């Protein structure tokens, strides 16, 4: 009977250690998201694509024209008026 209680006690200790190891593995497995994302775009390209607050902006570097549309939708591009235009 002593060996049975010793086996149960030893099994309990192993279960506690295993639970502790699993909990440490879970807490140490946090996702690491970068604080910023850089995108390499060719300097001499005519267009730049910018994502800002759920909007996609397409900027023409030659004439300054800007188009926008909601990100993730099939909506069409709309022209963004410059602050000097009415």
Secondary structure, DSSP 8 states (H G I E B T S, - for coil): -HHHHHHHHHHHHHHHHHHHHHHHHHHT------S-------TT-SEEEEEETTEEEEEETTT--EEEEETTS----EEE--TT--
